[in-house]
């Protein structure tokens, strides 16, 4: 039976002997956050109405009236003239009530063959599908910005670290490409998530389907869904797709946070590898010399916020029996905030990446510290025939000697180096240079400038 709205707007008012209290109305209402679903709610309703008319469940005149009324409502919402009422609880009842005011009984017939349960599930999927498309575009922009930065510094040398200790020389371009790879996996996850988002719940009605001769595939095609949800109980109660999106978003923010941490460290005057454009920084209210990297710092903090939303949704769903429960109203605010936070973060980071100034001299000076070419010396000895473990031990003695003398491996004379292995010859000094070290790693995935440029070329072709 088609739901009938009372004068107050409740779809169930005849069942109850007393009105809902004002406190309960405020506690249970969702209209002031789910009204952002208005556009997709109207889109889904129009597709549903078109199907009802095609199936002759409602008349062509009713369908035309619904179209006309929805067009006016869209204009009112866009113009900020639509009155959102707490008494009507959510976005769906607000729009339906206004439609009925405009077109009469045709508006009441719109809800034939559906429930708010499958309606809201459809709305969320339509909303999230659009959000994923936007986020995918922003991930692409961020990756392109990082590719530009990597290309500018394919030859710039800095120390690579493990355990935050100087490990081996790498190029800054190679380092930046690591984040391009991370965000590339994020883009893949978003597109994979989208496949499961893009399935139509509408037609499941409250939980068991409907007795009306509906055509779900027609609605799916109209709305651009790839398929329909195949079980009515699951269709209205499933929020896996929202959890999966939040998990993917948490990984994006984790990568943003890792990058942020490095930007903060690199910008510190004690390190001084980079500078970030002033528009992304703030000063101090008491210390006039300060330039604080607020955007990367705040992004680290917002990562915890997005992680929290993922846990909230997992917790929300863990104890729910089939099918729909009111608990599911709590899915929207975490989901909406995750979308907003991720969207804003990616947009600002793409811009910020283009505002990074690199300081090659500081990077090179740091790479000359910490015996970064020690592994190259060990590899050199292996190529001369010494077993790797013996080469490792010989170089360890050489490094210890340099520590005692306060010098670098490249500062030792050939005679001094030969004291650690007679296999060392005068070609060793080319091996011990920073340029020689990075150039020697000339294979796919290596840090050699040639490989960095080839990787950039490959990634640009992927991104189109």
C-alpha positions in Angstrom: 0.0 0.0 0.0 1.3 3.5 -0.9 2.3 5.4 2.3 0.0 8.3 3.1 1.4 11.4 4.6 -0.7 13.1 7.3 -1.0 16.9 7.5 2.0 16.9 9.8 3.9 14.8 7.4 4.4 11.5 9.3 3.9 8.5 7.0 2.8 6.4 10.0 0.7 8.8 12.1 -2.6 6.9 12.1 -0.9 4.0 13.9 0.0 6.0 17.0 -2.1 7.5 19.8 0.2 10.4 20.7 2.6 12.6 18.7 6.3 12.1 18.8 7.9 14.3 21.4 10.1 17.3 20.4 13.1 15.7 22.0 12.6 12.5 20.1 12.1 14.4 16.8 15.5 16.1 17.3 17.1 12.9 18.3 15.8 10.8 15.4 15.8 13.4 12.7 18.4 13.4 9.9 17.2 16.1 7.6 19.8 18.7 8.6 22.6 16.4 7.4 21.0 14.2 4.9 19.5 17.1 2.9 22.8 17.0 0.9 21.2 13.9 -0.7 18.4 16.0 -2.2 19.8 16.0 -5.7 20.3 12.3 -5.9 17.0 11.7 -4.1 15.2 13.6 -6.8 17.2 11.8 -9.5 16.2 8.4 -8.1 12.6 9.4 -7.6 12.3 10.5 -11.3 13.8 7.2 -12.5 11.4 5.3 -10.2 8.4 7.4 -11.5 9.4 6.8 -15.1 9.5 3.1 -14.5 6.1 3.1 -12.8 4.6 5.0 -15.7 6.2 2.6 -18.2 4.8 -0.3 -16.3 1.4 1.4 -16.2 1.5 1.3 -12.4 0.9 5.1 -12.4 -0.6 7.2 -15.3 1.3 9.2 -17.8 -0.4 12.3 -16.4 0.9 11.5 -12.9 4.4 11.0 -14.2 4.3 14.4 -16.0 3.0 16.1 -12.9 5.8 14.5 -10.8 8.4 15.7 -13.4 7.0 19.2 -13.3 6.9 19.3 -9.5 10.4 17.9 -9.0 11.7 20.5 -11.4 10.3 23.2 -9.3 11.6 21.6 -6.1 15.1 21.4 -7.7 14.9 25.1 -8.4 13.8 25.9 -4.9 16.6 23.9 -3.4 19.2 25.4 -5.7 17.9 28.9 -4.9 18.0 28.3 -1.2 14.2 28.8 -1.0 13.2 25.3 0.0 11.9 25.0 3.6 13.5 22.0 5.4 11.2 20.9 8.3 12.3 19.0 11.3 8.8 17.5 11.7 9.3 15.8 8.4 12.4 14.0 9.7 14.5 13.4 6.6 15.3 14.6 3.1 12.9 12.0 1.6 9.7 13.1 3.5 10.6 16.8 3.0 10.7 16.4 -0.7 7.7 14.1 -0.9 5.6 16.5 1.2 6.5 19.5 -1.0 5.8 17.5 -4.1 2.4 16.6 -2.8 1.7 20.3 -2.1 2.6 21.1 -5.7 1.0 18.3 -7.6 -1.5 16.7 -5.3 -2.3 13.0 -5.5 0.4 12.4 -8.1 2.9 13.2 -5.5 1.4 10.6 -3.1 1.6 7.9 -5.8 5.3 8.4 -6.3 6.1 6.1 -3.3 4.3 3.2 -4.8 6.4 0.1 -4.9 9.2 1.4 -2.8 10.2 2.1 0.8 12.4 4.7 2.4 14.7 1.7 3.2 15.5 1.0 -0.4 15.2 4.7 -1.3 17.9 5.9 1.1 20.2 3.0 0.1 19.9 4.1 -3.5 20.5 7.7 -2.6 23.7 6.9 -0.7 25.0 4.8 -3.5 24.3 7.5 -6.1 25.9 10.1 -3.8 29.0 8.0 -3.1 29.4 7.1 -6.8 29.7 10.7 -7.7 32.0 11.4 -4.8 34.3 8.5 -5.9 34.4 10.0 -9.4 35.4 13.4 -8.0 38.0 11.9 -5.7 39.5 9.8 -8.5 39.9 13.0 -10.5 41.6 14.7 -7.6 44.0 11.7 -7.1 44.9 12.1 -10.8 45.6 15.8 -10.3 47.8 15.1 -7.3 49.8 12.4 -9.1 50.3 14.8 -12.1 51.6 17.5 -9.7 54.0 15.0 -8.1 55.2 13.8 -11.5 56.0 17.4 -12.4 58.0 17.8 -9.2 59.8 14.4 -9.8 60.7 15.4 -13.3 62.2 18.6 -12.2 64.4 16.7 -9.8 65.2 13.5 -11.5 69.0 14.2 -10.9 68.8 15.9 -7.5 70.5 13.7 -4.9 69.5 13.3 -1.3 70.0 10.6 1.3 67.6 7.7 1.5 66.8 6.6 5.0 65.9 3.5 6.9 65.2 3.7 10.6 65.6 7.5 10.0 69.4 6.8 9.5 71.2 7.6 6.3 71.1 4.5 4.2 72.0 5.1 0.5 71.9 8.0 -2.0 68.8 8.3 -4.0 67.3 11.0 -6.2 64.5 13.3 -5.0 62.6 12.4 -8.2 62.7 8.7 -7.2 61.5 9.6 -3.7 58.6 11.6 -5.0 57.6 8.7 -7.3 57.1 6.5 -4.3 54.1 8.7 -3.4 52.9 8.6 -7.0 52.8 4.8 -6.7 50.9 5.0 -3.3 48.3 7.3 -4.7 48.0 5.2 -7.8 47.1 2.2 -5.7 44.6 4.4 -3.9 43.0 5.3 -7.3 42.8 1.6 -8.2 41.1 0.8 -4.9 38.6 3.6 -5.4 37.6 2.3 -8.8 37.3 -1.2 -7.5 35.1 0.0 -4.6 33.0 1.9 -7.2 32.0 -1.4 -8.8 30.3 -2.6 -5.6 28.8 0.8 -4.9 27.2 0.9 -8.4 24.5 -1.7 -7.8 20.8 -0.7 -7.4 18.9 -1.5 -4.2 15.7 0.2 -5.4 12.9 -2.3 -5.8 13.8 -4.2 -2.6 11.1 -2.0 -0.9 11.1 -2.4 2.9 12.8 -5.8 3.0 10.9 -8.3 0.9 10.4 -6.7 -2.5 7.0 -5.5 -3.7 3.8 -6.9 -5.1 3.8 -4.3 -8.0 5.1 -5.4 -11.4 8.2 -3.2 -11.3 11.2 -3.3 -13.7 14.3 -2.9 -11.6 16.7 -3.4 -14.5 15.0 -0.4 -16.3 15.6 1.8 -13.3 19.2 0.6 -13.0 19.8 1.4 -16.7 18.2 4.9 -16.3 20.4 5.7 -13.3 23.6 4.2 -14.7 24.0 1.3 -12.3 25.9 -1.7 -13.5 23.5 -4.2 -11.8 20.8 -4.6 -9.2 21.3 -5.9 -5.7 20.2 -9.5 -5.9 18.7 -10.1 -2.5 16.1 -7.7 -1.1 17.1 -8.2 2.6 20.8 -7.5 1.8 19.9 -4.6 -0.5 18.3 -2.5 2.2 20.6 -3.4 5.1 24.0 -3.5 3.3 26.5 -0.8 4.1 29.6 -2.7 3.1 30.1 -0.4 0.2 30.3 2.6 2.6 32.7 0.8 4.9 34.8 -0.2 1.9 35.0 3.4 0.7 36.0 4.6 4.2 38.7 2.0 4.3 40.0 3.1 0.9 39.8 6.7 2.1 41.7 5.9 5.3 44.5 4.5 3.2 44.6 7.6 1.0 44.8 9.7 4.2 47.5 7.4 5.6 49.6 8.1 2.5 48.9 11.8 2.8 50.0 11.6 6.4 53.2 9.9 5.6 54.0 12.5 3.0 53.0 15.2 5.4 55.4 13.9 8.0 58.3 14.1 5.5 57.3 17.6 4.4 57.3 18.8 8.0 60.7 17.2 8.6 62.2 18.5 5.4 61.0 22.0 6.0 62.6 22.2 9.4 65.6 24.6 9.4 67.7 21.9 10.9 67.1 19.8 7.7 66.2 22.5 5.2 65.6 20.2 2.2 62.5 22.1 1.0 60.3 25.2 1.5 56.5 25.3 1.1 54.8 28.2 -0.4 53.6 30.8 2.1 49.9 30.3 1.2 50.0 26.9 2.9 51.8 28.1 6.1 51.1 30.4 9.0 53.2 32.3 11.5 53.3 32.5 15.3 51.4 35.0 17.5 54.6 35.5 19.6 57.6 34.4 17.5 57.9 36.6 14.4 60.5 34.3 12.7 58.2 31.3 12.5 56.8 29.8 9.3 54.7 26.8 10.3 53.7 24.0 7.8 50.1 24.0 9.0 48.6 22.2 6.0 50.8 19.0 6.3 50.4 19.1 10.1 46.6 19.4 9.9 46.5 16.6 7.3 48.2 14.3 9.8 45.5 15.1 12.3 42.7 14.7 9.9 44.0 11.2 9.1 43.0 10.2 12.6 39.5 11.7 12.0 39.0 9.6 8.8 40.3 6.4 10.5 37.8 7.1 13.3 35.0 7.2 10.8 36.0 3.8 9.5 35.9 2.3 12.9 32.6 4.0 13.6 30.9 2.4 10.6 32.4 -1.0 11.4 31.1 -0.8 14.9 27.7 0.5 13.6 27.2 -2.6 11.5 28.7 -5.4 13.7 25.6 -6.2 15.7 22.7 -5.6 13.4 20.3 -8.4 12.5 18.6 -8.4 9.1 17.2 -6.3 7.6 17.1 -2.5 8.0 17.5 -0.9 11.5 17.4 2.7 12.6 21.0 2.3 13.5 21.8 2.8 9.8 20.9 6.5 10.0 24.2 6.9 11.7 26.1 5.9 8.6 25.7 9.3 6.9 27.6 11.7 9.0 30.8 9.6 9.1 30.5 9.0 5.4 29.8 12.6 4.5 32.6 13.9 6.6 35.0 11.3 5.1 34.1 12.5 1.6 34.5 16.2 2.6 37.8 15.7 4.4 39.3 13.6 1.7 38.1 15.8 -1.1 39.5 19.0 0.5 42.7 17.3 1.5 43.5 16.1 -2.0 42.5 19.4 -3.6 44.9 21.4 -1.4 47.7 18.9 -1.6 47.7 19.0 -5.4 48.1 22.7 -5.2 50.7 22.5 -2.4 52.8 20.0 -4.4 53.2 22.7 -7.1 54.3 25.1 -4.4 57.2 23.1 -3.1 60.7 24.6 -3.5 63.5 22.1 -3.4 67.0 23.0 -2.0 69.4 20.6 -3.8 72.5 21.9 -2.0 71.1 21.0 1.4 70.1 17.6 0.1 73.5 16.9 -1.4 75.3 17.9 1.8 73.1 15.6 3.8 73.8 12.7 1.4 77.5 13.2 2.0 77.0 12.4 5.7 76.5 9.0 7.2 78.6 6.9 4.7 75.8 6.6 2.2 78.0 4.9 -0.4 79.2 2.0 1.9 76.9 -0.4 0.2 78.4 0.6 -3.2 81.9 -0.3 -1.8 80.6 -3.7 -0.7 79.0 -4.3 -4.1 82.3 -3.3 -5.8 84.1 -5.9 -3.8 81.5 -8.6 -4.6 82.0 -7.8 -8.3 85.7 -8.3 -7.8 85.0 -11.8 -6.5 84.7 -11.4 -2.8 81.7 -13.2 -1.1 79.1 -10.6 0.0 79.4 -11.4 3.7 83.2 -10.9 3.6 82.7 -7.7 1.6 80.2 -6.5 4.2 82.7 -7.1 7.0 85.6 -5.4 5.1 83.5 -2.3 4.5 82.3 -2.2 8.1 85.9 -2.0 9.2 86.5 0.8 6.7 83.5 2.7 8.0 84.7 2.3 11.6 88.1 3.7 10.6 86.4 6.7 9.0 84.3 7.3 12.1 87.5 7.3 14.2 89.2 9.7 11.8 86.1 11.9 11.2 86.2 11.5 7.5 84.1 10.0 4.7 85.0 6.8 2.7 85.7 9.0 -0.4 88.3 10.9 1.7 90.4 7.8 2.1 93.4 7.3 -0.2 93.7 4.2 -2.4 96.4 2.9 -0.1 94.2 3.3 3.0 91.3 1.6 1.2 93.5 -1.3 0.1 94.3 -2.0 3.7 90.7 -3.3 4.0 90.9 -5.4 0.8 93.6 -5.8 -1.8 90.9 -6.2 -4.4 90.3 -2.4 -4.3 91.8 -0.6 -7.3 91.9 3.0 -8.5 88.5 2.7 -10.2 86.9 2.7 -6.7 86.6 6.5 -6.5 84.0 6.7 -9.3 82.0 4.1 -7.3 82.1 6.2 -4.2 80.7 9.3 -5.7 77.0 10.1 -5.1 76.4 10.4 -8.8 78.0 7.0 -9.5 76.0 5.4 -6.7 72.6 6.5 -8.0 73.5 6.0 -11.7 74.5 2.4 -11.0 71.0 1.4 -9.9 69.8 1.5 -13.5 66.9 -1.0 -13.6 63.1 -0.9 -13.4 62.3 0.6 -10.0 65.8 1.8 -9.4 66.8 5.3 -8.4 69.0 6.1 -11.5 68.0 9.4 -13.1 67.4 7.5 -16.4 65.0 5.1 -14.7 63.2 8.0 -13.0 62.6 9.7 -16.3 61.4 6.4 -17.9 59.0 5.8 -14.9 57.6 9.3 -15.3 57.1 8.7 -19.0 55.3 5.5 -18.2 53.1 7.1 -15.5 52.1 10.0 -17.8 51.0 7.5 -20.4 48.9 5.8 -17.8 47.3 9.0 -16.6 46.5 10.2 -20.1 
